[in-house]
Amino acid sequence: MAKKKENIDLRAKNIIFLLQNEEYKALRFYQDKMTLDIISTSSVNEGIRNVAFAHIPKEIKKIIKPN
């Protein structure tokens, strides 16, 4: 049976980046699905979004390192 990869909590690292001219903070990285939970820092009403790892900036990918 395949070994399940654990999810990485990124809240303590305080990773903030721009995506589509809006500032987001990374919350959690799911290694199984290669997705990232993000939340907008500028908009209060917007909830948590889930985006593909491939869609985030290259600088942030280097910080997360999904090995």
C-alpha positions, 0 to 999 in steps of 0.5 A: 500500500502506498505511503501517505504523505503528511500535510505541512502547516505553513502558518508559522512560516508567515509566507506572504506572496502576490497572486493575480495582483492580490496578496495571499498568505499560505496556510497549509500544503497538501503533498498528496494532491500538490495543492496549497490552502491560501487566504487573502490578507487584503479582503476580510470577506474572502475565505480560504482558497485551495490552489495548485502548487504549480500556480504559485510564484517560483520564490515561494516554491523554493521555500516550501520544497515539496520533496 
